[in-house]
Amino acid sequence: MLFITLSVFVFFIEKMDNVVLQAVIFILALFVGIAWVEFEHNITIYKILILYCLCPDKWI
């Protein structure tokens, strides 16, 4: 899914004329994507810790 989204994003960004603006938008989108993955990772870890605290005997 990420590859398709990135492909569509790159297609539309190539229509722009300003190269510097293209680079800034692309780098910004890349960092937003990385931040989103980190956010999802932290949420998943939080859910795992809560499940472990609720029933630790199932994790042994």
mmCIF file of the N, C-alpha and C atoms, coordinates in Angstrom:
data_MODEL
# 
_entry.id   MODEL 
# 
loop_
_atom_site.group_PDB 
_atom_site.id 
_atom_site.type_symbol 
_atom_site.label_atom_id 
_atom_site.label_alt_id 
_atom_site.label_comp_id 
_atom_site.label_asym_id 
_atom_site.label_entity_id 
_atom_site.label_seq_id 
_atom_site.pdbx_PDB_ins_code 
_atom_site.Cartn_x 
_atom_site.Cartn_y 
_atom_site.Cartn_z 
_atom_site.occupancy 
_atom_site.B_iso_or_equiv 
_atom_site.pdbx_formal_charge 
_atom_site.auth_seq_id 
_atom_site.auth_comp_id 
_atom_site.auth_asym_id 
_atom_site.auth_atom_id 
_atom_site.pdbx_PDB_model_num 
ATOM 1   N N  . MET A 1 1  ? 0.828  -1.192  0.000   1.00 0.00 ? 1  MET A N  1 
ATOM 2   C CA . MET A 1 1  ? 0.000  0.000   0.000   1.00 0.00 ? 1  MET A CA 1 
ATOM 3   C C  . MET A 1 1  ? 0.876  1.261   0.000   1.00 0.00 ? 1  MET A C  1 
ATOM 4   N N  . LEU A 1 2  ? 1.957  1.213   0.770   1.00 0.00 ? 2  LEU A N  1 
ATOM 5   C CA . LEU A 1 2  ? 2.844  2.373   0.830   1.00 0.00 ? 2  LEU A CA 1 
ATOM 6   C C  . LEU A 1 2  ? 3.472  2.652   -0.528  1.00 0.00 ? 2  LEU A C  1 
ATOM 7   N N  . PHE A 1 3  ? 3.843  1.595   -1.259  1.00 0.00 ? 3  PHE A N  1 
ATOM 8   C CA . PHE A 1 3  ? 4.446  1.776   -2.580  1.00 0.00 ? 3  PHE A CA 1 
ATOM 9   C C  . PHE A 1 3  ? 3.463  2.439   -3.544  1.00 0.00 ? 3  PHE A C  1 
ATOM 10  N N  . ILE A 1 4  ? 2.199  2.025   -3.507  1.00 0.00 ? 4  ILE A N  1 
ATOM 11  C CA . ILE A 1 4  ? 1.184  2.614   -4.394  1.00 0.00 ? 4  ILE A CA 1 
ATOM 12  C C  . ILE A 1 4  ? 0.970  4.078   -4.044  1.00 0.00 ? 4  ILE A C  1 
ATOM 13  N N  . THR A 1 5  ? 0.866  4.370   -2.758  1.00 0.00 ? 5  THR A N  1 
ATOM 14  C CA . THR A 1 5  ? 0.682  5.753   -2.326  1.00 0.00 ? 5  THR A CA 1 
ATOM 15  C C  . THR A 1 5  ? 1.871  6.606   -2.743  1.00 0.00 ? 5  THR A C  1 
ATOM 16  N N  . LEU A 1 6  ? 3.078  6.079   -2.556  1.00 0.00 ? 6  LEU A N  1 
ATOM 17  C CA . LEU A 1 6  ? 4.282  6.813   -2.934  1.00 0.00 ? 6  LEU A CA 1 
ATOM 18  C C  . LEU A 1 6  ? 4.343  7.019   -4.438  1.00 0.00 ? 6  LEU A C  1 
ATOM 19  N N  . SER A 1 7  ? 3.930  6.027   -5.214  1.00 0.00 ? 7  SER A N  1 
ATOM 20  C CA . SER A 1 7  ? 3.943  6.153   -6.673  1.00 0.00 ? 7  SER A CA 1 
ATOM 21  C C  . SER A 1 7  ? 2.989  7.246   -7.140  1.00 0.00 ? 7  SER A C  1 
ATOM 22  N N  . VAL A 1 8  ? 1.794  7.269   -6.569  1.00 0.00 ? 8  VAL A N  1 
ATOM 23  C CA . VAL A 1 8  ? 0.821  8.313   -6.921  1.00 0.00 ? 8  VAL A CA 1 
ATOM 24  C C  . VAL A 1 8  ? 1.348  9.674   -6.499  1.00 0.00 ? 8  VAL A C  1 
ATOM 25  N N  . PHE A 1 9  ? 1.942  9.750   -5.305  1.00 0.00 ? 9  PHE A N  1 
ATOM 26  C CA . PHE A 1 9  ? 2.489  11.006  -4.816  1.00 0.00 ? 9  PHE A CA 1 
ATOM 27  C C  . PHE A 1 9  ? 3.594  11.513  -5.734  1.00 0.00 ? 9  PHE A C  1 
ATOM 28  N N  . VAL A 1 10 ? 4.495  10.632  -6.140  1.00 0.00 ? 10 VAL A N  1 
ATOM 29  C CA . VAL A 1 10 ? 5.596  11.022  -7.027  1.00 0.00 ? 10 VAL A CA 1 
ATOM 30  C C  . VAL A 1 10 ? 5.061  11.449  -8.384  1.00 0.00 ? 10 VAL A C  1 
ATOM 31  N N  . PHE A 1 11 ? 4.032  10.780  -8.889  1.00 0.00 ? 11 PHE A N  1 
ATOM 32  C CA . PHE A 1 11 ? 3.439  11.162  -10.172 1.00 0.00 ? 11 PHE A CA 1 
ATOM 33  C C  . PHE A 1 11 ? 2.937  12.601  -10.133 1.00 0.00 ? 11 PHE A C  1 
ATOM 34  N N  . PHE A 1 12 ? 2.225  12.957  -9.068  1.00 0.00 ? 12 PHE A N  1 
ATOM 35  C CA . PHE A 1 12 ? 1.688  14.314  -8.984  1.00 0.00 ? 12 PHE A CA 1 
ATOM 36  C C  . PHE A 1 12 ? 2.764  15.347  -8.663  1.00 0.00 ? 12 PHE A C  1 
ATOM 37  N N  . ILE A 1 13 ? 3.773  14.963  -7.901  1.00 0.00 ? 13 ILE A N  1 
ATOM 38  C CA . ILE A 1 13 ? 4.822  15.926  -7.568  1.00 0.00 ? 13 ILE A CA 1 
ATOM 39  C C  . ILE A 1 13 ? 5.696  16.220  -8.786  1.00 0.00 ? 13 ILE A C  1 
ATOM 40  N N  . GLU A 1 14 ? 5.810  15.276  -9.725  1.00 0.00 ? 14 GLU A N  1 
ATOM 41  C CA . GLU A 1 14 ? 6.593  15.520  -10.936 1.00 0.00 ? 14 GLU A CA 1 
ATOM 42  C C  . GLU A 1 14 ? 5.915  16.520  -11.866 1.00 0.00 ? 14 GLU A C  1 
ATOM 43  N N  . LYS A 1 15 ? 4.637  16.756  -11.679 1.00 0.00 ? 15 LYS A N  1 
ATOM 44  C CA . LYS A 1 15 ? 3.919  17.740  -12.492 1.00 0.00 ? 15 LYS A CA 1 
ATOM 45  C C  . LYS A 1 15 ? 4.292  19.172  -12.098 1.00 0.00 ? 15 LYS A C  1 
ATOM 46  N N  . MET A 1 16 ? 4.895  19.340  -10.933 1.00 0.00 ? 16 MET A N  1 
ATOM 47  C CA . MET A 1 16 ? 5.286  20.675  -10.484 1.00 0.00 ? 16 MET A CA 1 
ATOM 48  C C  . MET A 1 16 ? 6.553  21.105  -11.218 1.00 0.00 ? 16 MET A C  1 
ATOM 49  N N  . ASP A 1 17 ? 6.727  22.414  -11.359 1.00 0.00 ? 17 ASP A N  1 
ATOM 50  C CA . ASP A 1 17 ? 7.874  22.947  -12.080 1.00 0.00 ? 17 ASP A CA 1 
ATOM 51  C C  . ASP A 1 17 ? 9.072  23.249  -11.176 1.00 0.00 ? 17 ASP A C  1 
ATOM 52  N N  . ASN A 1 18 ? 8.812  23.597  -9.945  1.00 0.00 ? 18 ASN A N  1 
ATOM 53  C CA . ASN A 1 18 ? 9.874  24.009  -9.036  1.00 0.00 ? 18 ASN A CA 1 
ATOM 54  C C  . ASN A 1 18 ? 10.538 22.778  -8.403  1.00 0.00 ? 18 ASN A C  1 
ATOM 55  N N  . VAL A 1 19 ? 11.818 22.576  -8.708  1.00 0.00 ? 19 VAL A N  1 
ATOM 56  C CA . VAL A 1 19 ? 12.544 21.396  -8.233  1.00 0.00 ? 19 VAL A CA 1 
ATOM 57  C C  . VAL A 1 19 ? 12.767 21.455  -6.723  1.00 0.00 ? 19 VAL A C  1 
ATOM 58  N N  . VAL A 1 20 ? 13.068 22.626  -6.200  1.00 0.00 ? 20 VAL A N  1 
ATOM 59  C CA . VAL A 1 20 ? 13.308 22.759  -4.762  1.00 0.00 ? 20 VAL A CA 1 
ATOM 60  C C  . VAL A 1 20 ? 12.031 22.437  -3.993  1.00 0.00 ? 20 VAL A C  1 
ATOM 61  N N  . LEU A 1 21 ? 10.906 22.934  -4.474  1.00 0.00 ? 21 LEU A N  1 
ATOM 62  C CA . LEU A 1 21 ? 9.629  22.652  -3.825  1.00 0.00 ? 21 LEU A CA 1 
ATOM 63  C C  . LEU A 1 21 ? 9.319  21.157  -3.884  1.00 0.00 ? 21 LEU A C  1 
ATOM 64  N N  . GLN A 1 22 ? 9.628  20.521  -5.002  1.00 0.00 ? 22 GLN A N  1 
ATOM 65  C CA . GLN A 1 22 ? 9.437  19.072  -5.123  1.00 0.00 ? 22 GLN A CA 1 
ATOM 66  C C  . GLN A 1 22 ? 10.248 18.331  -4.062  1.00 0.00 ? 22 GLN A C  1 
ATOM 67  N N  . ALA A 1 23 ? 11.501 18.716  -3.924  1.00 0.00 ? 23 ALA A N  1 
ATOM 68  C CA . ALA A 1 23 ? 12.381 18.040  -2.962  1.00 0.00 ? 23 ALA A CA 1 
ATOM 69  C C  . ALA A 1 23 ? 11.898 18.246  -1.532  1.00 0.00 ? 23 ALA A C  1 
ATOM 70  N N  . VAL A 1 24 ? 11.491 19.468  -1.208  1.00 0.00 ? 24 VAL A N  1 
ATOM 71  C CA . VAL A 1 24 ? 11.017 19.763  0.148   1.00 0.00 ? 24 VAL A CA 1 
ATOM 72  C C  . VAL A 1 24 ? 9.754  18.967  0.455   1.00 0.00 ? 24 VAL A C  1 
ATOM 73  N N  . ILE A 1 25 ? 8.818  18.937  -0.473  1.00 0.00 ? 25 ILE A N  1 
ATOM 74  C CA . ILE A 1 25 ? 7.575  18.195  -0.255  1.00 0.00 ? 25 ILE A CA 1 
ATOM 75  C C  . ILE A 1 25 ? 7.858  16.703  -0.135  1.00 0.00 ? 25 ILE A C  1 
ATOM 76  N N  . PHE A 1 26 ? 8.749  16.188  -0.970  1.00 0.00 ? 26 PHE A N  1 
ATOM 77  C CA . PHE A 1 26 ? 9.066  14.762  -0.920  1.00 0.00 ? 26 PHE A CA 1 
ATOM 78  C C  . PHE A 1 26 ? 9.728  14.384  0.399   1.00 0.00 ? 26 PHE A C  1 
ATOM 79  N N  . ILE A 1 27 ? 10.686 15.186  0.859   1.00 0.00 ? 27 ILE A N  1 
ATOM 80  C CA . ILE A 1 27 ? 11.363 14.908  2.130   1.00 0.00 ? 27 ILE A CA 1 
ATOM 81  C C  . ILE A 1 27 ? 10.383 15.030  3.292   1.00 0.00 ? 27 ILE A C  1 
ATOM 82  N N  . LEU A 1 28 ? 9.512  16.024  3.235   1.00 0.00 ? 28 LEU A N  1 
ATOM 83  C CA . LEU A 1 28 ? 8.501  16.183  4.273   1.00 0.00 ? 28 LEU A CA 1 
ATOM 84  C C  . LEU A 1 28 ? 7.575  14.966  4.319   1.00 0.00 ? 28 LEU A C  1 
ATOM 85  N N  . ALA A 1 29 ? 7.145  14.504  3.158   1.00 0.00 ? 29 ALA A N  1 
ATOM 86  C CA . ALA A 1 29 ? 6.278  13.324  3.101   1.00 0.00 ? 29 ALA A CA 1 
ATOM 87  C C  . ALA A 1 29 ? 7.002  12.086  3.622   1.00 0.00 ? 29 ALA A C  1 
ATOM 88  N N  . LEU A 1 30 ? 8.282  11.979  3.332   1.00 0.00 ? 30 LEU A N  1 
ATOM 89  C CA . LEU A 1 30 ? 9.067  10.845  3.820   1.00 0.00 ? 30 LEU A CA 1 
ATOM 90  C C  . LEU A 1 30 ? 9.142  10.848  5.343   1.00 0.00 ? 30 LEU A C  1 
ATOM 91  N N  . PHE A 1 31 ? 9.407  12.010  5.928   1.00 0.00 ? 31 PHE A N  1 
ATOM 92  C CA . PHE A 1 31 ? 9.479  12.098  7.382   1.00 0.00 ? 31 PHE A CA 1 
ATOM 93  C C  . PHE A 1 31 ? 8.122  11.862  8.033   1.00 0.00 ? 31 PHE A C  1 
ATOM 94  N N  . VAL A 1 32 ? 7.056  12.328  7.400   1.00 0.00 ? 32 VAL A N  1 
ATOM 95  C CA . VAL A 1 32 ? 5.714  12.077  7.931   1.00 0.00 ? 32 VAL A CA 1 
ATOM 96  C C  . VAL A 1 32 ? 5.423  10.579  7.915   1.00 0.00 ? 32 VAL A C  1 
ATOM 97  N N  . GLY A 1 33 ? 5.826  9.905   6.851   1.00 0.00 ? 33 GLY A N  1 
ATOM 98  C CA . GLY A 1 33 ? 5.639  8.459   6.781   1.00 0.00 ? 33 GLY A CA 1 
ATOM 99  C C  . GLY A 1 33 ? 6.403  7.726   7.866   1.00 0.00 ? 33 GLY A C  1 
ATOM 100 N N  . ILE A 1 34 ? 7.637  8.129   8.104   1.00 0.00 ? 34 ILE A N  1 
ATOM 101 C CA . ILE A 1 34 ? 8.439  7.511   9.163   1.00 0.00 ? 34 ILE A CA 1 
ATOM 102 C C  . ILE A 1 34 ? 7.817  7.784   10.530  1.00 0.00 ? 34 ILE A C  1 
ATOM 103 N N  . ALA A 1 35 ? 7.349  9.009   10.742  1.00 0.00 ? 35 ALA A N  1 
ATOM 104 C CA . ALA A 1 35 ? 6.711  9.351   12.017  1.00 0.00 ? 35 ALA A CA 1 
ATOM 105 C C  . ALA A 1 35 ? 5.448  8.523   12.225  1.00 0.00 ? 35 ALA A C  1 
ATOM 106 N N  . TRP A 1 36 ? 4.694  8.288   11.152  1.00 0.00 ? 36 TRP A N  1 
ATOM 107 C CA . TRP A 1 36 ? 3.475  7.492   11.270  1.00 0.00 ? 36 TRP A CA 1 
ATOM 108 C C  . TRP A 1 36 ? 3.802  6.053   11.661  1.00 0.00 ? 36 TRP A C  1 
ATOM 109 N N  . VAL A 1 37 ? 4.838  5.482   11.077  1.00 0.00 ? 37 VAL A N  1 
ATOM 110 C CA . VAL A 1 37 ? 5.239  4.114   11.429  1.00 0.00 ? 37 VAL A CA 1 
ATOM 111 C C  . VAL A 1 37 ? 5.684  4.059   12.887  1.00 0.00 ? 37 VAL A C  1 
ATOM 112 N N  . GLU A 1 38 ? 6.427  5.046   13.346  1.00 0.00 ? 38 GLU A N  1 
ATOM 113 C CA . GLU A 1 38 ? 6.848  5.095   14.746  1.00 0.00 ? 38 GLU A CA 1 
ATOM 114 C C  . GLU A 1 38 ? 5.642  5.202   15.674  1.00 0.00 ? 38 GLU A C  1 
ATOM 115 N N  . PHE A 1 39 ? 4.669  6.022   15.299  1.00 0.00 ? 39 PHE A N  1 
ATOM 116 C CA . PHE A 1 39 ? 3.456  6.182   16.099  1.00 0.00 ? 39 PHE A CA 1 
ATOM 117 C C  . PHE A 1 39 ? 2.709  4.857   16.206  1.00 0.00 ? 39 PHE A C  1 
ATOM 118 N N  . GLU A 1 40 ? 2.522  4.177   15.084  1.00 0.00 ? 40 GLU A N  1 
ATOM 119 C CA . GLU A 1 40 ? 1.839  2.882   15.088  1.00 0.00 ? 40 GLU A CA 1 
ATOM 120 C C  . GLU A 1 40 ? 2.615  1.859   15.916  1.00 0.00 ? 40 GLU A C  1 
ATOM 121 N N  . HIS A 1 41 ? 3.930  1.891   15.844  1.00 0.00 ? 41 HIS A N  1 
ATOM 122 C CA . HIS A 1 41 ? 4.761  0.979   16.631  1.00 0.00 ? 41 HIS A CA 1 
ATOM 123 C C  . HIS A 1 41 ? 4.566  1.227   18.121  1.00 0.00 ? 41 HIS A C  1 
ATOM 124 N N  . ASN A 1 42 ? 4.559  2.492   18.518  1.00 0.00 ? 42 ASN A N  1 
ATOM 125 C CA . ASN A 1 42 ? 4.374  2.819   19.933  1.00 0.00 ? 42 ASN A CA 1 
ATOM 126 C C  . ASN A 1 42 ? 2.998  2.397   20.429  1.00 0.00 ? 42 ASN A C  1 
ATOM 127 N N  . ILE A 1 43 ? 1.974  2.572   19.616  1.00 0.00 ? 43 ILE A N  1 
ATOM 128 C CA . ILE A 1 43 ? 0.622  2.153   19.995  1.00 0.00 ? 43 ILE A CA 1 
ATOM 129 C C  . ILE A 1 43 ? 0.573  0.636   20.157  1.00 0.00 ? 43 ILE A C  1 
ATOM 130 N N  . THR A 1 44 ? 1.208  -0.083  19.246  1.00 0.00 ? 44 THR A N  1 
ATOM 131 C CA . THR A 1 44 ? 1.223  -1.544  19.329  1.00 0.00 ? 44 THR A CA 1 
ATOM 132 C C  . THR A 1 44 ? 1.939  -2.014  20.591  1.00 0.00 ? 44 THR A C  1 
ATOM 133 N N  . ILE A 1 45 ? 3.076  -1.414  20.903  1.00 0.00 ? 45 ILE A N  1 
ATOM 134 C CA . ILE A 1 45 ? 3.811  -1.769  22.122  1.00 0.00 ? 45 ILE A CA 1 
ATOM 135 C C  . ILE A 1 45 ? 2.956  -1.477  23.350  1.00 0.00 ? 45 ILE A C  1 
ATOM 136 N N  . TYR A 1 46 ? 2.261  -0.350  23.351  1.00 0.00 ? 46 TYR A N  1 
ATOM 137 C CA . TYR A 1 46 ? 1.390  0.018   24.464  1.00 0.00 ? 46 TYR A CA 1 
ATOM 138 C C  . TYR A 1 46 ? 0.289  -1.022  24.650  1.00 0.00 ? 46 TYR A C  1 
ATOM 139 N N  . LYS A 1 47 ? -0.325 -1.460  23.551  1.00 0.00 ? 47 LYS A N  1 
ATOM 140 C CA . LYS A 1 47 ? -1.381 -2.474  23.638  1.00 0.00 ? 47 LYS A CA 1 
ATOM 141 C C  . LYS A 1 47 ? -0.828 -3.795  24.159  1.00 0.00 ? 47 LYS A C  1 
ATOM 142 N N  . ILE A 1 48 ? 0.359  -4.173  23.721  1.00 0.00 ? 48 ILE A N  1 
ATOM 143 C CA . ILE A 1 48 ? 0.969  -5.414  24.200  1.00 0.00 ? 48 ILE A CA 1 
ATOM 144 C C  . ILE A 1 48 ? 1.251  -5.323  25.697  1.00 0.00 ? 48 ILE A C  1 
ATOM 145 N N  . LEU A 1 49 ? 1.753  -4.189  26.153  1.00 0.00 ? 49 LEU A N  1 
ATOM 146 C CA . LEU A 1 49 ? 2.034  -4.029  27.582  1.00 0.00 ? 49 LEU A CA 1 
ATOM 147 C C  . LEU A 1 49 ? 0.759  -4.082  28.407  1.00 0.00 ? 49 LEU A C  1 
ATOM 148 N N  . ILE A 1 50 ? -0.313 -3.486  27.915  1.00 0.00 ? 50 ILE A N  1 
ATOM 149 C CA . ILE A 1 50 ? -1.588 -3.527  28.639  1.00 0.00 ? 50 ILE A CA 1 
ATOM 150 C C  . ILE A 1 50 ? -2.105 -4.959  28.705  1.00 0.00 ? 50 ILE A C  1 
ATOM 151 N N  . LEU A 1 51 ? -2.020 -5.690  27.599  1.00 0.00 ? 51 LEU A N  1 
ATOM 152 C CA . LEU A 1 51 ? -2.455 -7.084  27.619  1.00 0.00 ? 51 LEU A CA 1 
ATOM 153 C C  . LEU A 1 51 ? -1.612 -7.904  28.590  1.00 0.00 ? 51 LEU A C  1 
ATOM 154 N N  . TYR A 1 52 ? -0.327 -7.632  28.647  1.00 0.00 ? 52 TYR A N  1 
ATOM 155 C CA . TYR A 1 52 ? 0.549  -8.354  29.562  1.00 0.00 ? 52 TYR A CA 1 
ATOM 156 C C  . TYR A 1 52 ? 0.189  -8.050  31.013  1.00 0.00 ? 52 TYR A C  1 
ATOM 157 N N  . CYS A 1 53 ? -0.145 -6.805  31.306  1.00 0.00 ? 53 CYS A N  1 
ATOM 158 C CA . CYS A 1 53 ? -0.512 -6.437  32.676  1.00 0.00 ? 53 CYS A CA 1 
ATOM 159 C C  . CYS A 1 53 ? -1.853 -7.044  33.077  1.00 0.00 ? 53 CYS A C  1 
ATOM 160 N N  . LEU A 1 54 ? -2.762 -7.219  32.119  1.00 0.00 ? 54 LEU A N  1 
ATOM 161 C CA . LEU A 1 54 ? -4.077 -7.771  32.440  1.00 0.00 ? 54 LEU A CA 1 
ATOM 162 C C  . LEU A 1 54 ? -4.028 -9.276  32.677  1.00 0.00 ? 54 LEU A C  1 
ATOM 163 N N  . CYS A 1 55 ? -3.207 -9.977  31.926  1.00 0.00 ? 55 CYS A N  1 
ATOM 164 C CA . CYS A 1 55 ? -3.127 -11.436 32.099  1.00 0.00 ? 55 CYS A CA 1 
ATOM 165 C C  . CYS A 1 55 ? -1.692 -11.914 31.866  1.00 0.00 ? 55 CYS A C  1 
ATOM 166 N N  . PRO A 1 56 ? -0.810 -11.710 32.848  1.00 0.00 ? 56 PRO A N  1 
ATOM 167 C CA . PRO A 1 56 ? 0.604  -12.075 32.666  1.00 0.00 ? 56 PRO A CA 1 
ATOM 168 C C  . PRO A 1 56 ? 0.850  -13.578 32.610  1.00 0.00 ? 56 PRO A C  1 
ATOM 169 N N  . ASP A 1 57 ? -0.072 -14.376 33.148  1.00 0.00 ? 57 ASP A N  1 
ATOM 170 C CA . ASP A 1 57 ? 0.157  -15.820 33.160  1.00 0.00 ? 57 ASP A CA 1 
ATOM 171 C C  . ASP A 1 57 ? 0.094  -16.440 31.770  1.00 0.00 ? 57 ASP A C  1 
ATOM 172 N N  . LYS A 1 58 ? -0.548 -15.787 30.827  1.00 0.00 ? 58 LYS A N  1 
ATOM 173 C CA . LYS A 1 58 ? -0.631 -16.317 29.465  1.00 0.00 ? 58 LYS A CA 1 
ATOM 174 C C  . LYS A 1 58 ? 0.646  -16.070 28.671  1.00 0.00 ? 58 LYS A C  1 
ATOM 175 N N  . TRP A 1 59 ? 1.539  -15.241 29.169  1.00 0.00 ? 59 TRP A N  1 
ATOM 176 C CA . TRP A 1 59 ? 2.754  -14.878 28.437  1.00 0.00 ? 59 TRP A CA 1 
ATOM 177 C C  . TRP A 1 59 ? 3.938  -15.754 28.827  1.00 0.00 ? 59 TRP A C  1 
ATOM 178 N N  . ILE A 1 60 ? 3.765  -16.577 29.824  1.00 0.00 ? 60 ILE A N  1 
ATOM 179 C CA . ILE A 1 60 ? 4.888  -17.406 30.299  1.00 0.00 ? 60 ILE A CA 1 
ATOM 180 C C  . ILE A 1 60 ? 5.059  -18.625 29.422  1.00 0.00 ? 60 ILE A C  1 
# 
